[in-house]
């Protein structure tokens, strides 16, 4: 019985592989070794799951097959996408290290000390009321490129309903596992192994807020990325971005010092050519229906392991933009106070 089920699943897998992936594989037949190695690894990953002996349990599920195939299609897709397959390969190696506060992602952990209050306070200042204890209650946030959930979790603790997406299945697995330790977060946060383009198909004008922290310098097509953000964001919704400027100083500090000398970031994490000047980002946002409200410089002190705000945007910076509203539709910030008649509220200036 088990052998027959395994054969059926294997047949289904081979059939869909032929229909969906063979054109992509043919395209990369003469590609470099990295593509061939990536495909071989994906196939081997499927192969070991389907090798059953007489004492084995049921074979790999259809959901697992679909997930594996989706990952392979992202790696080898020839269609236009904001997902960079080479960037995926870099982060694949570190997927299990997201929650090591002293490890490769220590700088992102400490960045929460300034990026979370920046998001929270900006949203509260756009609303007349918020709820004590859960200041972002009712706000639907999309965390794009969520990784292991480092930013999704603190936003969930503020009461937001967070959807975290990442194209790497291993990142989502890490995020889900860590979220499961907190029953409150388990209810407020959902993670999906998905690209932003895939979310567009099912979530048009769904979210009140989008956060893309340390993401845009890794995407393959920045303009498409911004267009997709606009499509899934409600009118008058907020977009928060943190990234790295493209300057000589950012190259020296962000790559030479941070990656090659101090090692606070894994070597090869960033490519200076993909860094984004704030002027370019503002232009793309404004051409896609956004109004840029704030651009603030950020500085990381590797000796103290801490971040601070600064006037200059020559290295890192944070940006807040608002999508233009549609007449007759309520502002997404109303979500902060839609339950105010049922719960105590305070003015936005009150400390959280």
DRENDOPA-929444 format. One record per atom (N, C-alpha, C, O): x, y, z. Coordinates in steps of 0.02 Angstrom, whole numbers, padded with zeros to 5 digits, always signed. Layout:
XYZ ...
END
This chain:
+00042-00060+00000 +00000+00000+00000 +00043+00063+00000 +00034+00108-00040 +00091+00064+00047 +00136+00122+00051 +00176+00130-00012 +00185+00186-00036 +00200+00074-00040 +00239+00077-00101 +00197+00105-00158 +00223+00144-00198 +00133+00086-00162 +00090+00111-00215 +00079+00186-00207 +00081+00223-00257 +00068+00210-00145 +00059+00281-00133 +00121+00320-00151 +00118+00374-00180 +00179+00292-00134 +00242+00324-00150 +00250+00330-00226 +00271+00381-00251 +00233+00275-00262 +00240+00276-00334 +00194+00328-00366 +00212+00362-00413 +00133+00333-00337 +00085+00382-00364 +00110+00453-00354 +00106+00495-00399 +00136+00467-00293 +00163+00533-00280 +00223+00548-00324 +00231+00604-00349 +00266+00498-00332 +00325+00506-00373 +00306+00521-00446 +00336+00563-00479 +00255+00485-00470 +00230+00497-00538 +00203+00568-00545 +00217+00602-00594 +00164+00589-00494 +00136+00657-00495 +00191+00709-00496 +00189+00758-00533 +00242+00697-00454 +00297+00744-00451 +00333+00749-00518 +00347+00804-00543 +00349+00691-00547 +00384+00690-00611 +00343+00724-00666 +00371+00759-00708 +00277+00713-00665 +00234+00742-00716 +00235+00819-00711 +00244+00854-00760 +00225+00845-00648 +00223+00917-00640 +00292+00948-00653 +00297+01003-00681 +00345+00912-00633 +00412+00934-00649 +00420+00946-00724 +00448+00996-00745 +00395+00899-00763 +00402+00903-00836 +00363+00962-00863 +00387+00997-00907 +00301+00972-00837 +00258+01024-00863 +00280+01094-00840 +00278+01142-00879 +00301+01099-00776 +00313+01165-00747 +00386+01186-00748 +00401+01245-00758 +00432+01139-00736 +00502+01158-00725 +00548+01143-00784 +00601+01173-00789 +00529+01096-00827 +00574+01076-00880 +00595+01134-00925 +00654+01138-00944 +00549+01180-00943 +00571+01237-00984 +00624+01279-00949 +00671+01302-00981 +00617+01288-00883 +00667+01326-00845 +00733+01289-00843 +00787+01319-00850 +00730+01223-00832 +00791+01183-00829 +00828+01185-00896 +00889+01192-00898 +00790+01179-00951 +00820+01181-01017 +00856+01248-01028 +00910+01252-01057 +00823+01301-01002 +00852+01368-01011 +00921+01373-00978 +00965+01407-01003 +00928+01339-00921 +00991+01343-00884 +01036+01283-00895 +01082+01271-00856 +01023+01246-00949 +01064+01186-00962 +01138+01203-00967 +01181+01165-00944 +01152+01261-00999 +01221+01281-01007 +01239+01337-00957 +01289+01372-00967 +01199+01345-00905 +01213+01398-00856 +01272+01380-00812 +01302+01326-00819 +01289+01426-00767 +01347+01414-00725 +01333+01359-00674 +01277+01337-00666 +01386+01340-00639 +01382+01283-00594 +01333+01295-00536 +01302+01248-00512 +01325+01359-00515 +01282+01373-00457 +01210+01353-00471 +01177+01327-00427 +01186+01365-00532 +01118+01347-00549 +01110+01271-00551 +01062+01243-00525 +01159+01237-00582 +01155+01164-00587 +01158+01133-00517 +01122+01085-00503 +01200+01160-00474 +01205+01134-00406 +01140+01145-00368 +01118+01101-00331 +01109+01204-00378 +01046+01218-00344 +00992+01170-00364 +00954+01147-00321 +00987+01153-00428 +00936+01106-00451 +00951+01036-00424 +00905+01001-00401 +01014+01016-00427 +01032+00950-00403 +01014+00942-00329 +00988+00891-00308 +01028+00995-00289 +01011+00992-00218 +00937+00987-00206 +00915+00950-00162 +00898+01024-00246 +00825+01021-00238 +00798+00952-00254 +00754+00927-00219 +00825+00921-00307 +00801+00855-00326 +00821+00803-00274 +00783+00758-00258 +00883+00809-00247 +00905+00762-00196 +00863+00769-00133 +00848+00720-00099 +00843+00831-00117 +00801+00843-00059 +00735+00807-00065 +00708+00780-00017 +00708+00806-00126 +00646+00768-00137 +00659+00693-00135 +00619+00655-00108 +00716+00672-00164 +00730+00601-00172 +00733+00565-00105 +00705+00511-00097 +00768+00595-00056 +00776+00559+00008 +00710+00553+00044 +00700+00506+00082 +00664+00600+00033 +00599+00596+00067 +00556+00540+00040 +00511+00516+00075 +00568+00519-00022 +00525+00469-00052 +00555+00399-00052 +00524+00352-00078 +00615+00392-00023 +00646+00326-00018 +00620+00292+00045 +00644+00306+00100 +00572+00247+00038 +00541+00214+00095 +00564+00142+00101 +00579+00109+00051 +00566+00119+00162 +00576+00048+00172 +00513+00018+00203 +00464+00054+00211 +00515-00045+00221 +00454-00079+00244 +00427-00050+00309 +00368-00057+00324 +00469-00017+00349 +00447+00010+00413 +00431+00085+00409 +00417+00115+00460 +00433+00114+00349 +00423+00186+00342 +00351+00205+00354 +00305+00165+00346 +00341+00268+00372 +00274+00296+00377 +00251+00317+00308 +00284+00301+00258 +00196+00354+00305 +00171+00377+00240 +00222+00421+00207 +00261+00453+00241 +00223+00424+00140 +00273+00464+00104 +00261+00538+00113 +00211+00559+00143 +00307+00577+00085 +00303+00649+00090 +00235+00673+00063 +00209+00646+00014 +00207+00723+00096 +00140+00746+00079 +00140+00787+00015 +00192+00811-00007 +00081+00796-00014 +00074+00837-00073 +00092+00909-00058 +00119+00945-00101 +00078+00932+00004 +00095+01000+00023 +00170+01010+00022 +00194+01062+00000 +00208+00960+00047 +00281+00965+00047 +00308+00966-00024 +00355+01002-00040 +00278+00924-00068 +00300+00923-00138 +00288+00991-00170 +00331+01018-00204 +00229+01018-00158 +00212+01084-00186 +00260+01137-00162 +00281+01180-00200 +00277+01135-00096 +00323+01184-00068 +00392+01178-00099 +00423+01229-00116 +00417+01116-00108 +00482+01106-00138 +00483+01130-00210 +00531+01160-00233 +00429+01115-00246 +00425+01137-00316 +00423+01212-00322 +00452+01241-00367 +00387+01245-00275 +00382+01317-00276 +00451+01349-00266 +00468+01398-00299 +00490+01321-00220 +00557+01346-00209 +00600+01339-00271 +00636+01385-00290 +00595+01281-00305 +00635+01270-00366 +00613+01318-00422 +00655+01343-00459 +00548+01329-00427 +00524+01374-00480 +00549+01444-00468 +00564+01480-00516 +00554+01466-00404 +00580+01533-00390 +00654+01537-00409 +00677+01587-00436 +00691+01482-00394 +00763+01482-00409 +00777+01484-00484 +00825+01515-00505 +00735+01451-00524 +00750+01442-00594 +00701+01477-00641 +00703+01468-00702 +00657+01518-00613 +00607+01552-00654 +00640+01603-00700 +00686+01638-00680 +00616+01606-00762 +00641+01654-00810 +00596+01715-00815 +00611+01763-00850 +00539+01714-00779 +00492+01770-00780 +00519+01826-00736 +00561+01816-00693 +00493+01887-00748 +00515+01945-00711 +00492+01940-00639 +00433+01926-00626 +00538+01952-00592 +00521+01947-00522 +00568+01991-00482 +00624+02005-00503 +00545+02012-00423 +00588+02051-00379 +00634+02006-00337 +00680+02031-00305 +00621+01941-00338 +00662+01894-00300 +00727+01879-00338 +00725+01860-00396 +00783+01888-00304 +00849+01875-00333 +00872+01805-00310 +00883+01795-00250 +00878+01758-00357 +00896+01690-00339 +00964+01685-00305 +00975+01643-00262 +01011+01729-00326 +01077+01727-00295 +01074+01750-00222 +01110+01724-00179 +01031+01799-00208 +01023+01822-00140 +00992+01767-00097 +01010+01758-00039 +00945+01729-00126 +00914+01673-00090 +00966+01622-00068 +00963+01596-00013 +01014+01609-00112 +01065+01560-00097 +01109+01583-00038 +01130+01542+00003 +01122+01649-00034 +01162+01675+00022 +01127+01663+00088 +01156+01637+00135 +01063+01682+00091 +01026+01680+00154 +01005+01609+00173 +00990+01596+00232 +01004+01564+00124 +00988+01494+00138 +01037+01466+00190 +01018+01426+00233 +01100+01485+00184 +01153+01458+00227 +01146+01480+00300 +01173+01448+00345 +01109+01536+00311 +01105+01564+00379 +01035+01559+00408 +01020+01591+00458 +00992+01519+00377 +00921+01517+00396 +00910+01495+00468 +00860+01513+00499 +00957+01456+00495 +00948+01430+00563 +00978+01476+00616 +00977+01460+00676 +01005+01534+00596 +01042+01577+00643 +01006+01643+00659 +01036+01687+00691 +00944+01650+00638 +00909+01713+00646 +00904+01735+00719 +00910+01795+00733 +00893+01689+00765 +00880+01709+00834 +00941+01705+00880 +00934+01705+00941 +01000+01701+00850 +01062+01705+00888 +01081+01779+00894 +01107+01809+00847 +01067+01808+00952 +01076+01880+00961 +01150+01901+00959 +01165+01961+00952 +01195+01854+00966 +01266+01870+00963 +01297+01847+00897 +01357+01853+00887 +01256+01821+00852 +01281+01793+00790 +01279+01841+00731 +01285+01901+00739 +01270+01812+00672 +01274+01850+00610 +01220+01904+00604 +01229+01953+00568 +01164+01895+00639 +01109+01943+00634 +01104+01988+00696 +01051+02016+00710 +01159+01995+00734 +01158+02036+00795 +01140+02109+00780 +01105+02141+00819 +01164+02135+00723 +01149+02205+00706 +01074+02215+00693 +01047+02268+00708 +01041+02164+00665 +00969+02170+00653 +00930+02166+00719 +00879+02199+00727 +00954+02125+00765 +00922+02122+00831 +00923+02190+00864 +00873+02214+00890 +00982+02222+00864 +00988+02287+00898 +00952+02342+00859 +00933+02393+00888 +00943+02333+00794 +00907+02383+00754 +00834+02390+00778 +00803+02443+00769 +00807+02337+00807 +00739+02341+00833 +00730+02397+00884 +00675+02423+00892 +00784+02416+00918 +00780+02468+00968 +00760+02535+00939 +00732+02577+00974 +00773+02546+00874 +00752+02609+00844 +00699+02600+00789 +00657+02645+00780 +00699+02543+00753 +00651+02537+00699 +00581+02522+00724 +00532+02544+00693 +00575+02485+00778 +00508+02470+00805 +00475+02533+00832 +00417+02546+00815 +00509+02574+00874 +00478+02637+00896 +00463+02684+00837 +00414+02721+00839 +00505+02684+00786 +00494+02727+00727 +00428+02708+00694 +00388+02752+00678 +00416+02644+00684 +00354+02621+00653 +00294+02636+00699 +00244+02664+00678 +00301+02617+00762 +00247+02626+00811 +00227+02700+00818 +00168+02717+00811 +00276+02743+00831 +00261+02813+00845 +00234+02849+00783 +00191+02892+00789 +00260+02831+00725 +00235+02862+00663 +00162+02845+00653 +00122+02889+00636 +00143+02783+00663 +00074+02763+00655 +00029+02795+00708 -00027+02815+00693 +00053+02799+00769 +00013+02828+00822 +00002+02903+00811 -00051+02930+00828 +00052+02936+00784 +00046+03008+00770 -00002+03022+00713 -00024+03079+00704 -00018+02971+00674 -00067+02978+00619 -00138+02963+00642 -00185+02970+00604 -00145+02942+00705 -00210+02923+00731 -00223+02962+00795 -00177+02979+00832 -00286+02975+00809 -00304+03013+00868 -00306+02970+00931 -00300+02997+00987 -00314+02906+00924 -00321+02862+00982 -00283+02796+00972 -00271+02774+00916 -00264+02767+01027 -00237+02699+01025 -00254+02665+01091 -00274+02697+01139 -00245+02600+01093 -00266+02561+01151 -00206+02545+01195 -00154+02520+01171 -00213+02559+01258 -00160+02545+01306 -00142+02471+01306 -00186+02428+01307 -00078+02457+01304 -00055+02388+01305 -00048+02358+01236 -00002+02319+01223 -00093+02377+01191 -00091+02352+01121 -00100+02411+01074 -00152+02417+01040 -00051+02456+01070 -00059+02518+01032 -00073+02509+00958 -00102+02553+00927 -00053+02452+00929 -00065+02440+00858 -00121+02389+00847 -00124+02357+00795 -00165+02383+00896 -00219+02334+00891 -00261+02347+00828 -00282+02403+00815 -00273+02293+00791 -00314+02297+00731 -00278+02317+00667 -00308+02314+00613 -00215+02337+00672 -00177+02358+00613 -00149+02296+00577 -00115+02255+00608 -00163+02291+00513 -00139+02234+00474 -00073+02253+00440 -00071+02297+00397 -00020+02218+00459 +00047+02234+00435 +00074+02176+00393 +00068+02118+00411 +00104+02193+00336 +00140+02145+00295 +00215+02157+00303 +00240+02210+00286 +00250+02107+00330 +00323+02111+00339 +00355+02074+00281 +00355+02012+00279 +00381+02112+00233 +00410+02083+00172 +00483+02065+00183 +00522+02107+00206 +00501+02003+00167 +00569+01980+00181 +00579+01974+00256 +00628+01998+00283 +00532+01939+00288 +00530+01936+00361 +00587+01896+00391 +00601+01902+00451 +00621+01854+00351 +00674+01813+00379 +00648+01767+00433 +00599+01731+00424 +00680+01769+00491 +00660+01727+00547 +00608+01759+00592 +00591+01730+00644 +00583+01818+00573 +00531+01851+00613 +00556+01901+00663 +00520+01917+00710 +00616+01927+00654 +00646+01973+00703 +00606+02037+00711 +00603+02065+00766 +00575+02061+00658 +00533+02122+00662 +00459+02105+00670 +00422+02143+00701 +00438+02049+00643 +00367+02029+00648 +00346+02020+00720 +00291+02041+00739 +00388+01990+00761 +00370+01974+00830 +00358+02037+00873 +00306+02041+00906 +00404+02086+00874 +00389+02146+00914 +00328+02185+00890 +00293+02215+00930 +00315+02184+00825 +00255+02217+00799 +00193+02179+00822 +00142+02210+00837 +00197+02113+00824 +00142+02073+00849 +00129+02086+00923 +00072+02087+00945 +00182+02096+00961 +00174+02110+01033 +00141+02177+01045 +00112+02188+01099 +00145+02222+00996 +00111+02287+01002 +00037+02282+00982 +00001+02332+00982 +00015+02222+00964 -00056+02211+00949 -00072+02204+00875 -00129+02188+00858 -00023+02216+00832 -00036+02213+00760 -00049+02141+00737 -00025+02093+00767 -00086+02136+00683 -00097+02071+00649 -00047+02068+00592 -00055+02102+00541 +00004+02027+00600 +00062+02028+00554 +00061+01967+00508 +00051+01910+00530 +00072+01980+00444 +00086+01928+00396 +00158+01936+00373 +00176+01986+00342 +00199+01887+00389 +00270+01889+00368 +00281+01843+00309 +00264+01784+00311 +00312+01871+00256 +00326+01830+00197 +00400+01830+00182 +00436+01879+00193 +00423+01773+00157 +00493+01765+00137 +00496+01709+00085 +00462+01659+00094 +00535+01717+00032 +00537+01665-00019 +00573+01601+00003 +00567+01550-00030 +00611+01605+00058 +00647+01547+00082 +00606+01507+00133 +00588+01533+00186 +00591+01446+00116 +00552+01402+00160 +00586+01392+00227 +00553+01388+00278 +00653+01387+00228 +00689+01376+00290 +00683+01436+00338 +00679+01427+00398 +00681+01496+00310 +00671+01555+00352 +00602+01553+00385 +00595+01568+00444 +00552+01535+00346 +00484+01531+00372 +00478+01477+00426 +00444+01486+00476 +00513+01422+00415 +00512+01368+00464 +00542+01392+00531 +00516+01377+00584 +00597+01430+00526 +00628+01458+00586 +00582+01507+00621 +00575+01505+00682 +00550+01551+00582 +00504+01600+00610 +00444+01567+00644 +00424+01587+00699 +00416+01517+00612 +00359+01481+00640 +00377+01447+00706 +00339+01449+00754 +00436+01417+00707 +00457+01381+00767 +00465+01429+00825 +00443+01415+00881 +00497+01487+00813 +00508+01535+00867 +00442+01566+00890 +00433+01577+00950 +00397+01580+00844 +00332+01609+00861 +00292+01562+00907 +00254+01585+00950 +00301+01497+00897 +00261+01448+00933 +00274+01449+01008 +00234+01422+01047 +00330+01479+01030 +00345+01483+01101 +00299+01531+01138 +00294+01529+01199 +00266+01576+01101 +00223+01627+01131 +00152+01619+01104 +00140+01635+01045 +00104+01595+01145 +00036+01584+01121 +00002+01647+01093 -00039+01642+01048 +00019+01705+01121 -00010+01768+01096 +00013+01782+01026 -00027+01800+00982 +00078+01775+01014 +00106+01787+00947 +00079+01736+00897 +00069+01752+00839 +00069+01676+00920 +00044+01623+00876 -00023+01642+00846 -00040+01620+00791 -00062+01682+00883 -00127+01703+00858 -00123+01765+00814 -00165+01775+00770 -00073+01807+00826 -00069+01871+00791 -00026+01870+00728 -00033+01913+00685 +00019+01821+00723 +00066+01820+00667 +00056+01757+00625 +00048+01702+00652 +00055+01766+00559 +00057+01708+00514 +00114+01719+00465 +00126+01774+00441 +00149+01665+00450 +00205+01668+00404 +00189+01628+00341 +00156+01576+00344 +00214+01653+00285 +00204+01618+00221 +00269+01617+00182 +00304+01668+00178 +00285+01560+00153 +00341+01557+00107 +00315+01582+00040 +00285+01544+00002 +00328+01645+00026 +00298+01677-00033 +00339+01737-00054 +00372+01769-00013 +00336+01752-00118 +00365+01814-00143 +00311+01868-00140 +00252+01853-00131 +00332+01930-00146 +00284+01986-00145 +00237+01981-00204 +00178+01997-00199 +00263+01959-00262 +00221+01953-00322 +00165+01903-00311 +00109+01912-00336 +00180+01849-00276 +00128+01799-00263 +00074+01824-00216 +00016+01806-00222 +00094+01867-00168 +00046+01896-00122 -00002+01943-00158 -00061+01947-00140 +00023+01978-00209 -00019+02024-00246 -00081+01989-00274 -00136+02018-00275 -00072+01928-00296 -00127+01891-00328 -00185+01879-00280 -00242+01871-00303 -00172+01877-00215 -00225+01860-00168 -00241+01914-00118 -00290+01908-00080 -00201+01967-00116 -00210+02018-00062 -00210+02089-00089 -00176+02132-00061 -00248+02103-00140 -00251+02171-00167 -00281+02218-00115 -00335+02207-00088 -00244+02273-00101 -00265+02325-00054 -00291+02295+00011 -00345+02310+00035 -00250+02251+00040 -00269+02215+00101 -00238+02246+00163 -00271+02247+00216 -00177+02271+00159 -00139+02288+00219 -00140+02363+00233 -00141+02405+00188 -00140+02378+00299 -00136+02447+00322 -00064+02473+00318 -00052+02532+00306 -00017+02427+00329 +00053+02445+00335 +00096+02391+00301 +00081+02332+00306 +00149+02413+00267 +00200+02367+00242 +00267+02388+00271 +00284+02447+00271 +00305+02340+00296 +00374+02353+00317 +00421+02312+00274 +00409+02253+00262 +00473+02344+00251 +00525+02310+00211 +00592+02333+00239 +00623+02380+00213 +00615+02300+00292 +00675+02322+00327 +00735+02282+00304 +00737+02221+00311 +00785+02317+00278 +00846+02286+00252 +00829+02236+00197 +00855+02180+00197 +00787+02255+00151 +00763+02211+00098 +00777+02238+00028 +00800+02201-00015 +00764+02303+00017 +00766+02329-00052 +00835+02324-00083 +00841+02323-00144 +00888+02322-00042 +00956+02315-00070 +00971+02244-00092 +01025+02229-00116 +00922+02199-00083 +00931+02129-00104 +00884+02108-00160 +00889+02052-00185 +00838+02152-00181 +00789+02131-00231 +00818+02136-00302 +00865+02174-00314 +00789+02098-00347 +00813+02097-00416 +00784+02154-00458 +00817+02178-00504 +00723+02175-00442 +00690+02227-00481 +00655+02274-00432 +00600+02260-00409 +00687+02330-00416 +00662+02375-00365 +00596+02408-00386 +00551+02417-00346 +00592+02427-00450 +00530+02460-00472 +00470+02413-00467 +00416+02433-00446 +00479+02350-00486 +00425+02302-00479 +00407+02292-00406 +00349+02286-00388 +00458+02291-00363 +00447+02283-00291 +00402+02339-00265 +00354+02326-00228 +00417+02401-00284 +00377+02458-00261 +00306+02455-00289 +00258+02469-00254 +00299+02435-00352 +00232+02428-00382 +00191+02377-00343 +00132+02389-00330 +00221+02321-00326 +00185+02269-00289 +00166+02293-00219 +00112+02277-00195 +00210+02331-00187 +00192+02360-00122 +00131+02403-00128 +00086+02400-00086 +00128+02443-00180 +00071+02487-00190 +00007+02447-00200 -00047+02467-00178 +00012+02391-00235 -00047+02351-00251 -00078+02317-00191 -00139+02310-00188 -00037+02297-00143 -00065+02261-00085 -00080+02307-00026 -00108+02286+00024 -00060+02371-00032 -00071+02419+00022 -00137+02456+00011 -00153+02475-00045 -00173+02466+00065 -00235+02505+00061 -00220+02578+00045 -00166+02602+00059 -00268+02614+00015 -00260+02686+00006 -00246+02720+00073 -00278+02704+00123 -00199+02765+00073 -00175+02800+00133 -00139+02755+00182 -00128+02773+00240 -00119+02696+00158 -00079+02651+00200 -00006+02673+00202 +00016+02712+00159 +00030+02649+00251 +00100+02670+00262 +00149+02616+00240 +00138+02556+00250 +00204+02639+00211 +00259+02595+00191 +00322+02618+00228 +00341+02676+00225 +00353+02571+00265 +00415+02586+00301 +00472+02546+00270 +00467+02485+00261 +00527+02580+00255 +00585+02548+00225 +00648+02569+00263 +00656+02628+00279 +00692+02522+00278 +00759+02538+00300 +00807+02505+00252 +00797+02448+00231 +00860+02541+00235 +00908+02514+00185 +00974+02552+00190 +00986+02589+00237 +01017+02542+00140 +01084+02571+00140 +01093+02617+00079 +01075+02598+00023 +01119+02675+00091 +01132+02723+00037 +01191+02699-00006 +01232+02658+00016 +01194+02724-00067 +01248+02706-00113 +01299+02763-00116 +01297+02805-00160 +01345+02762-00067 +01397+02813-00063 +01464+02780-00050 +01468+02720-00035 +01518+02819-00056 +01584+02792-00041 +01589+02772+00033 +01620+02723+00050 +01557+02812+00076 +01558+02799+00147 +01521+02734+00163 +01544+02695+00206 +01464+02721+00130 +01427+02660+00143 +01467+02599+00119 +01462+02545+00149 +01506+02607+00067 +01549+02551+00044 +01603+02536+00095 +01615+02478+00112 +01635+02589+00120 +01690+02580+00168 +01664+02549+00233 +01692+02501+00259 +01609+02578+00260 +01584+02555+00325 +01540+02493+00319 +01545+02447+00360 +01498+02491+00267 +01450+02437+00261 +01478+02372+00234 +01453+02318+00250 +01531+02377+00194 +01560+02316+00164 +01631+02303+00189 +01645+02250+00216 +01676+02352+00181 +01746+02341+00200 +01752+02329+00275 +01782+02280+00297 +01723+02375+00314 +01730+02370+00387 +01683+02316+00415 +01706+02270+00450 +01618+02321+00400 +01569+02277+00431 +01578+02204+00410 +01569+02159+00451 +01595+02192+00346 +01599+02123+00322 +01670+02095+00323 +01680+02038+00344 +01719+02135+00302 +01786+02108+00292 +01832+02116+00353 +01876+02074+00365 +01821+02170+00392 +01867+02182+00449 +01837+02159+00515 +01865+02116+00549 +01780+02187+00533 +01749+02170+00598 +01710+02105+00594 +01710+02066+00642 +01678+02092+00536 +01640+02031+00528 +01573+02032+00563 +01545+01979+00579 +01545+02092+00576 +01480+02097+00608 +01424+02074+00560 +01369+02057+00582 +01439+02075+00495 +01394+02050+00444 +01432+01998+00403 +01491+02009+00387 +01401+01941+00385 +01436+01890+00346 +01463+01919+00280 +01428+01956+00246 +01524+01902+00263 +01554+01927+00202 +01514+01904+00141 +01495+01845+00136 +01501+01950+00097 +01462+01935+00037 +01388+01950+00044 +01350+01942-00004 +01367+01973+00104 +01296+01988+00114 +01272+02043+00068 +01216+02039+00041 +01313+02095+00059 +01292+02153+00020 +01333+02162-00043 +01392+02143-00047 +01301+02192-00093 +01334+02213-00154 +01323+02288-00161 +01267+02311-00166 +01378+02325-00162 +01373+02398-00163 +01332+02423-00223 +01298+02474-00219 +01337+02388-00279 +01300+02408-00339 +01225+02407-00330 +01188+02441-00366 +01201+02368-00281 +01129+02362-00269 +01104+02408-00214 +01044+02410-00199 +01149+02446-00182 +01128+02494-00132 +01085+02548-00166 +01094+02562-00225 +01040+02578-00128 +00990+02623-00157 +00995+02693-00126 +00983+02700-00066 +01012+02744-00166 +01012+02812-00140 +00941+02833-00122 +00894+02815-00157 +00932+02872-00069 +00864+02894-00050 +00829+02933-00105 +00767+02929-00111 +00867+02970-00145 +00836+03008-00199 +00805+02962-00251 +00750+02975-00276 +00839+02907-00266 +00811+02859-00314 +00750+02824-00285 +00700+02815-00321 +00753+02807-00222 +00696+02773-00190 +00636+02820-00187 +00579+02799-00199 +00647+02883-00170 +00593+02932-00168 +00561+02940-00237 +00500+02944-00244 +00603+02943-00289 +00577+02951-00357 +00533+02892-00377 +00479+02902-00405 +00555+02831-00362 +00515+02772-00378 +00450+02770-00339 +00397+02752-00366 +00453+02790-00276 +00393+02790-00235 +00342+02841-00261 +00283+02826-00267 +00365+02901-00275 +00320+02954-00298 +00290+02938-00366 +00233+02956-00380 +00327+02903-00409 +00300+02884-00474 +00251+02827-00470 +00217+02811-00519 +00247+02796-00411 +00200+02741-00401 +00146+02758-00350 +00118+02713-00318 +00132+02822-00343 +00075+02843-00302 +00088+02851-00229 +00041+02852-00189 +00151+02857-00208 +00168+02867-00138 +00189+02940-00126 +00216+02973-00170 +00178+02962-00065 +00204+03026-00043 +00253+03013+00014 +00235+02985+00065 +00316+03032+00003 +00368+03020+00054 +00361+03071+00110 +00363+03132+00097 +00354+03047+00171 +00343+03091+00228 +00406+03102+00269 +00417+03157+00294 +00447+03050+00276 +00506+03055+00320 +00563+03015+00291 +00554+02959+00267 +00623+03044+00295 +00685+03008+00280 +00734+03025+00336 +00751+03084+00345 +00758+02974+00372 +00802+02986+00429 +00865+02943+00423 +00862+02885+00403 +00921+02973+00440 +00984+02936+00439 +00992+02892+00499 +00967+02907+00553 +01027+02835+00491 +01038+02787+00544 +01113+02772+00548 +01148+02771+00497 +01137+02760+00609 +01209+02745+00618 +01216+02686+00665 +01187+02684+00719 +01257+02637+00645 +01270+02579+00687 +01339+02585+00718 +01388+02598+00683 +01343+02577+00784 +01407+02577+00820 +01426+02505+00836 +01396+02475+00881 +01473+02476+00800 +01490+02405+00809 +01523+02391+00876 +01522+02335+00900 +01553+02442+00907 +01586+02433+00972 +01533+02425+01027 +01542+02385+01073 +01479+02465+01022 +01425+02461+01072 +01370+02413+01050 +01328+02393+01091 +01370+02396+00986 +01317+02353+00960 +01250+02386+00961 +01199+02354+00975 +01249+02451+00947 +01186+02488+00952 +01177+02536+00893 +01225+02555+00860 +01114+02554+00880 +01096+02599+00826 +01072+02666+00855 +01047+02669+00912 +01081+02719+00816 +01055+02784+00836 +01035+02822+00773 +01057+02807+00718 +00992+02873+00783 +00972+02915+00728 +01024+02969+00715 +01058+02991+00762 +01031+02991+00654 +01077+03045+00637 +01047+03085+00579 +01003+03061+00543 +01071+03145+00569 +01045+03188+00516 +01066+03162+00447 +01026+03162+00400 +01128+03141+00441 +01153+03119+00376 +01123+03051+00356 +01115+03007+00397 +01107+03045+00291 +01083+02982+00264 +01136+02948+00221 +01121+02906+00178 +01199+02966+00232 +01254+02941+00190 +01267+02866+00198 +01298+02835+00155 +01245+02837+00254 +01258+02766+00265 +01191+02728+00264 +01168+02707+00211 +01160+02720+00321 +01094+02688+00325 +01040+02740+00333 +01053+02795+00357 +00980+02724+00312 +00924+02771+00322 +00858+02734+00326 +00851+02677+00302 +00810+02767+00357 +00741+02741+00362 +00695+02790+00327 +00706+02850+00327 +00644+02763+00297 +00597+02803+00257 +00525+02783+00273 +00509+02724+00281 +00482+02833+00276 +00410+02822+00283 +00374+02857+00226 +00383+02916+00214 +00332+02818+00191 +00292+02846+00136 +00220+02824+00145 +00205+02772+00174 +00174+02865+00117 +00103+02851+00122 +00074+02846+00052 +00087+02889+00009 +00036+02794+00040 +00003+02785-00025 -00054+02835-00031 -00091+02847+00017 -00062+02863-00090 -00116+02912-00101 -00183+02879-00088 -00194+02821-00105 -00229+02917-00059 -00294+02890-00040 -00344+02890-00096 -00337+02928-00145 -00395+02847-00089 -00450+02846-00137 -00510+02880-00105 -00527+02865-00048 -00541+02924-00142 -00596+02963-00115 -00653+02917-00092 -00674+02871-00128 -00677+02931-00032 -00734+02893-00006 -00714+02833+00035 -00757+02800+00065 -00648+02817+00037 -00625+02759+00076 -00594+02783+00141 -00558+02833+00141 -00608+02749+00197 -00579+02769+00261 -00504+02756+00262 -00479+02711+00229 -00468+02796+00301 -00397+02787+00309 -00382+02724+00349 -00418+02709+00397 -00330+02686+00330 -00311+02627+00369 -00294+02642+00441 -00299+02599+00484 -00272+02704+00456 -00256+02721+00525 -00317+02720+00569 -00311+02720+00630 -00377+02720+00539 -00437+02714+00579 -00440+02647+00616 -00476+02640+00665 -00401+02598+00592 -00400+02533+00625 -00374+02539+00696 -00390+02497+00739 -00333+02591+00709 -00307+02600+00777 -00361+02619+00827 -00354+02606+00886 -00415+02649+00801 -00466+02673+00847 -00536+02646+00833 -00585+02671+00860 -00541+02596+00790 -00607+02571+00772 -00642+02536+00831 -00703+02529+00830 -00602+02516+00882 -00632+02485+00941 -00632+02532+01001 -00641+02509+01057 -00623+02597+00990 -00613+02643+01045 -00676+02649+01089 -00670+02667+01148 -00734+02634+01062 -00795+02638+01102 -00800+02580+01151 -00838+02582+01199 -00760+02527+01138 -00763+02468+01181 -00706+02463+01230 -00711+02428+01280 -00650+02499+01215 -00591+02493+01258 -00566+02562+01277 -00576+02610+01240 -00531+02567+01336 -00501+02632+01355 -00449+02653+01305 -00414+02610+01277 -00442+02717+01293 -00392+02742+01247 -00356+02802+01277 -00379+02832+01326 -00299+02819+01246 -00261+02876+01270 -00237+02915+01210 -00242+02891+01154 -00212+02975+01220 -00187+03015+01165 -00122+02986+01141 -00089+02948+01177 -00103+03004+01078 -00044+02974+01047 +00020+02994+01083 +00071+02961+01075 +00018+03046+01123 +00080+03068+01155 +00096+03029+01219 +00149+03039+01248 +00051+02986+01241 +00063+02949+01302 +00115+02895+01291 +00115+02861+01240 +00159+02886+01338 +00211+02835+01331 +00180+02766+01332 +00132+02752+01369 +00209+02721+01289 +00185+02653+01286 +00219+02610+01337 +00205+02550+01342 
END
